[in-house]
Amino acid sequence: MVSSEYIERLLEEDRYTTSGELAPILKEAEALRGLSLEQVALLLKTEDPALLQKIQDCAKGIKQKVFGNRIVLFAPLYLSNYCINACLYCGFKSSNEELPRRALTTEEAVQEAHALVAMGFKRVLLVAGEDKKYGLDYLIKIVRAIYKETGMRIIHVNAAPMEIAELKKLKAAGVGVYQVFQETYHQPTYKTMHPAGPKKNYNYRLAAMDRAVEAGFADMGIGTLLGLYDYRFDLLSTIAHSQSLLKKYGTHAHTISIPRLRPASGTDGDKETLSKYSVSDAEMKKIVAIYRLSVPTAGIVVTTREPEALRRELLHAGASQLSAASRTNPGGYNKADALTEDTQDKTLEQFTTCDQRSVTEVMVAIIKEGGLPSLCTTCYRTGRVGEHFTRLTSSGEMHKFCQANALLSLKEYTIDNPPNGKAELFNEAIKKTFDSIEDKEIKDKVIQKLNALNKGEKDLYL
């Protein structure tokens, strides 16, 4: 990692980037090699609306070149809101006495996973607060039960930093991506935001990805909570973190998430502290585009923290993954009236969400924006991970697999979850994607697998 002082120096100069400076940066980004921190700093200093549009258009083109028009969908599954940390921004913080605490049993977690599978999800992100009672053994037991008892095909985990020996056990249980967000890379702000609990150890958290690689994880997820500090500093730091992983291990961060600070129960007393660095919608589009130009191989993840209209716009700025129909409270998916009720369970949420559309509604919106919804889990199960994944994506070879597998996963979805009143829209998207496949060998394989799906086979991919 580069020093904070160096990043601050890059941001010091108070001027705007010109068209002449921007053009060569965009040209270099199109080669899919990423950008230097100096070039990223110039992108951050771009304010002219016409130039910002050029950045977003370039990012959209790069996303298309790397992944095609597919947009991966997933859902978080919150297991426990017990937590021994005191993060000022989080509804799960230990000092929040208003919060009813709950940890799902293994059976309840399996029921939640069944509910997600019934919606059409094939991948899930398990999320839990940091608590000794509900730690590694608790997570592993649930991971194994979900794999055994549901149709979930890949499980990712967002959990507290662990030791290498612990991470090896988590990996052995079948976890695909291990996520740890630094929240903010600005150490003084980090110290303020994390006054108590193990999470206050900045350096231990920062090294979590290195320990994960040593434990055998090929794919890691990073990110910051936008709004805790100057987003420009945290964006540069996140890119520097991903670049350090590439230099040491041959792979960028697999995903970069862009959660933006949202209201949470029990954080009212910290409103003044938490409102100083608010991030606008226009800045969110800029952030997504710059991440795509700088780390072209990463999945840029947008959550339901963001409203429907902005999520649509972020697809055109380079975003490639969306959560959908999310609940941020343990047990939220098995509440029939979870979308509308204002009951005690609502206070179990870690934060409030903005986009509460169903999976099908999100899919329809993606298709109307020219994208292809994808429930694919292929890469984790075929070894297209880590360095191999980075090589395929940076060479422009991955999009042909993404295109074919997104098509197959969407076809399976329409068979299992017939989209009432929208079948024609889905079928047109599938046909359009099929017609656009240029590789004859891949096209022939897709025909065979589409025929097999129509005959009742499942889980087919290239």
N, C-alpha and C positions, 0 to 999 in steps of 0.2 A: 504493500500500500504506500502511496505517496503521502507526504506530510500534509497536515491541515494547513500549515503556513503556506505551502506552495499553492494549494487550492484557493486560499484566500487571496493570494497575490494575483492569480489568474482572473479573479473577479473584481479586483480593485479598480482597474482603468474604467473611467466613466465616459463611455462613448458608445455609439451604435455601429454595428457591422454594416458595411457597404455591399452593394451588389457585386462589385468586383472581387471582394474577399469571399463572398458566399459561393460563387460559381465553382471554383476549384474544390471546395470542400464537398459540395454535393456530388461532383463528378467522382471524387475519390470514394465517397460513401457508396456509390452505385457499384463499385467493384467488390462489395461485400466483405471488405477487410476491416471495417470499423474505422474509428477516428481517434486522433490523439486528444488528450485533455485540452491542449491549446486550441484545437479546432472546435471542440465542444464549447469552450468558453466563448468563442466567437459566435457560435449558434445561439447561445444564451443571450448575447448582446444584440440580437436581431430584433428590431421593433417595428420596422416598416411592414404594414399588412400584406403588401404584395410579396415581399421576401419571405414572410412567415408562411404564406400560402405555398411558395415554392418549396420550402422545407417540408411541409406536410405532404405535398404532392410527391416529392422524392421519397419520403418515408413510405407512403402507400405503395409506390412502385417497387420499393425494396422488399416490402412485406410480400407482395405478389410474387416476386422473383424467388424468394426463399421458401415460402409456404403455400403459394397459390392463393386462391380466394377462400380457403377454409378458415373457419373460426371455431376453435375448440371450446366446448362447453363442459363445465364441471360444477359440483356443488360442495360446499363445506358441510361437515357434520361435526357439530360442537358436542363434545363428550362431557366436559366438566367445567363449571365456573368457579371451582375452588382455586384460590391462588394465594401464594404467600408474598407476592410482590405488591408494591404500592404505587404503580405507575399512575401519574396524575390524570391521564387521558382515558383510562380504561374503566369500564363499568364493572369488571371483575376484580378490581384492586382490593387488597386485603382490608383496607379501612372502610370499604363501602358497607356500612351496617344496614342499609336499606335493601340490600340484595339477598333474596332467598337463594341459598346455595343448593346446588344439585349436581350429582355425578351420575351418569347413566350406568346401569348395570350392563353386563355383557349382553344379556338378553334384550335390553332396551336399545342398545346400540345396533344390534342386529335388526331389530324392528325398524329403526330409523333407516338403515341401509336398504332394507326391503322396500320402504316407501320411496326411496330415491331411485332404486332399480325400476319400480313400477312407473315412475315418471319418465324413464328412458335413460337415466344416467348409467354410465359404465365406469366412471372414475369418480373417486370421492377424496376430499381432503379432510383428514381428521384433525380437529383443533381442540386443544385442552389448555387450561391454565396450569401454572407451575405449582405443584403440590406434592409433598412426599408420599401421601397416601395413594394418590392417583398418578403415579409416575410410570416408569418404564414397563414394569410387569403388567400393569393395568392396560397400557397401550397395546402391548404385544398380544395379550389375551383377546382383546377386541379385534385387532387386525386379523388374527387367525380365524376367529369365529365368523367374521364377515366374509372372508374368502371361502370358508367351508360351507356356510349356510345361505349365502345369497349369490346372485349372479354378478356381483361387482367384480370387474376385471383387473383394476389396478387401484391401489390405495396409496395416497401420499399423506405425509404427516407434517403438520406445523406444530412444533412442540419446543419446549425449553432446550437450551444447549445441553449436550451430554458429553460424557467421556468417551473415548474411542471404544473401549470394551462394551459400553452400553449401546453405542451406535452400531456396532457389529451385530448385536442381538436384534436390533430393530431392522437392520438390513436383511438378516437371515429370515425374519418373519415375512418378508416379501414386499417391504415398502419400496415404492418407486422413487419419488422425489422427497428429499428432506428439506424443509423450509425453516429458516430462522431469519427474521427481519431485524436489522440493527436499530430500527425506529428512527434514529438520527445519528449521523457520524460526527456531529459537532459535540465534542466532549463536555464543554460546560453546560450545554443544554441537556445532554444526556444525563448528567449528574442531577440537574434540577428535576427532570421528569421522572427519575427513578430513585427516589429518596431512601427506599428500604427494600430489603429482599435480595436474593441472589442476583437478580437482574441488574442491580446497580454496578456489577462488575463489567465495565465496558470492554476491556481487553479479552476477557474470557468469552464474551458473546461474539466479538469480532472474529475470533479464531475458530468459531463453530464450524464453518465450512471446511477449513483445513482438516479438522478432526474427522469430519464426515468423509472426506476423500480418503484419508488414511484408513477409515473403517470399511471402505469398499463402495461407498456411494459414488456413482458416476454423475448423477444429476442433482443439483442443488438449487434452491430458490432463495433469492434475496430481495430486499426492498427496504424502503423507508416509509414512515408515516408522514405523508406530506402535510405540512402545517405546523409541525413542531419547531422547525427552524427554517431559515432561508432555503427555499426549494433548490435554488441554484447550487448552493454548497452541497446539499445532500445528493443532488443528481450527479454532480461531478464525482463525489465520493463513491457513489454506487457504481458508476462506470469504472472508476479506479479499482474498486474491489473486484469487479468482474474481470478486468484486465489482469489483475494479479493472479486470479485463478487460472486464466488462460496461460500465462507465462509459466506458472509452476506445474500445472497439471494437463495442459493442452486442451482445456475446455472452458468456455465462458460459463457464467451462471446459466442454468437451464431456463429459469424463469426470473423475470423482474416484475414484481408487483408494485402497483401505484395506489395503494389505499390513501384516501384523503380523510383528514380528521373529521369525525362526525360526532354529534351530541351523544352522550352516554349517561345513563342513570348514575347518580352519585358523584358527578364531576362538576356540578354547578359552581362549587366554591373555587374552582380553578379556571373559570371562564376567561378572566382577564389574562392569565398566563398563556392560555391556549388559543387566544384570538390574535396574537401579535403577528403571526406569519401566515395568515390565511391565504389559500391558493385559489385563484379564480378559474372559471371554466376555460377561458382563453389560455391560461397558463397550463392547464391540464393537457390541452391539445399540443402545446409546445413541448411539454415534458414527454408525452408519448412519442412524438415524432423524433425528438432528439435521441431517446433511447433506441428507437428502431435504427436510426442512422449509425449510432455509435456501437451498438451490440446487435448486429443484424440477425444473429442466430437465436437470440433469446425469445421465449414466449413472453410478450408484454401483456400482463394480466390486469383486467379491469373488473372490479367487483360491483355488487349491487349497492354499495355505498353511494354510487353515482346515479343520477336520474336517467330515465329512459332516453331522452333527447340527446344528452351529452354522450351516452354510451354509443349511440348510433354515430355521432360525429367522430368519436375516438377510433371507430373502425376504419375511418378514412384517413386517420393520422398514423396508422401503423400498428394498432392493437391487434392481438392475435388470439387472445383467450378471454372468455367471459364466464363469470359465475352466473347462475340463473336460479330463480325460485328459492333464494337462500334464506335460511333461518339462522340467527346467531345466538340462539338459546338452546341449551340441551333439551332434547325431546321435541323440538319445534315442528318436525315434519309429520308427526303423528297427531297433530291438533287439527281437526277438520276445519275449524274456524280461525286458524292462526293468522290469517291475513287481516281480519277485521276486529277481532276481540281486543278489548282494552282491559285485560285482566292481570292478575298478579304475575302470570307467566311472562307477560310482556316485559316486566322488569328483569327477567332473567337474561335479556339480550346484552351482548357485549357492547353493541352500539346500534344505532338506528339505521335502517336501510331505506333507500329511496326507490329502487326499482323492484316492484313486487309482482311482476308479470310471471305467468307460468312458463314452463320450458317451451311449450309449443308457441306461445306468443313471442318469446325471444327468438325462436327459430324463424318464424314468419318475418320478423323485422330484419333479421340478418339476410334472408333471401331477397327481400325487397331492396336492401342496400347493395345487392350484387354479390353477397357472400354466400358461402356454403356451410351450414352448421355441421360440426363434426363431433362425433362421440367416440372417435378413434382412440385406441389404447395400444396401438401396434408397436411403437418404438420401444417401449419398456419391455415388451415380451419377445422381441426379435433381436435384441442387442444393439439397436440403433440408439446408443446412449453415449454420454461422455465425449471422448475424443472422436469417436466414429460419427456421432451426431453432429458435432461441430464441423468436421470435414465435409459431410454431406450437405449441410445447410450452407456453409460458406462457399461451396463450389456450385451452388444452384441446382444440385441434383435431388434435393429432398422434396421439392414441390411436386414431382410426379408421383411419389408415394403418398404424400399428403392428399393430393387431389383424388387418387383412386380410393384410398382408405376412408376419406371423408364421405365419398359417394356411397361406398358399401355400408358404412355405419348409418348413414341417413336412410338408406333403403331398408335396413333392418328395423330402424325406428318406425318407419311408416307402416311396416308389417305388424309390429308389436303394439304400436300406439297410433292407430289410424287417425290422422288429423282431420276431424270433422269439418267439412266445409272448406278445407284448405288442401285437399288431396291433389288437385290440379296444380296448385302452386308448387308443392313439393315435387311432384312428378316432373314438372317442367325444369326445375332446378337440377334434378338428377339427370335428365336427358341432356340438358345444356352442358353439364359437366362431362358427361360421357362423350358427347360429340367433340368436346375440346381436347380429349386425350390424343396426343400426337404419336406416342410410342405404340407401335402395332402389337408388340409382345404384351405390354401391359394392358392394352385394350382387349385383347383376346382373353387374358386372364380375368379381367373384370366381367366380361360377358359370361364366362363360366361360373363365376362366383355369384353374379346376379341371378342366374338360373337356379343355382343351388339354394340361394336365399328364398326364392319363390317356391321351392320344394320343401321348405321347412328347416333347412340347415341354419346354424347361427354362428356368430363370431368368426366371420371370414375376412381375411385381410391379405395384403401383399407384403 
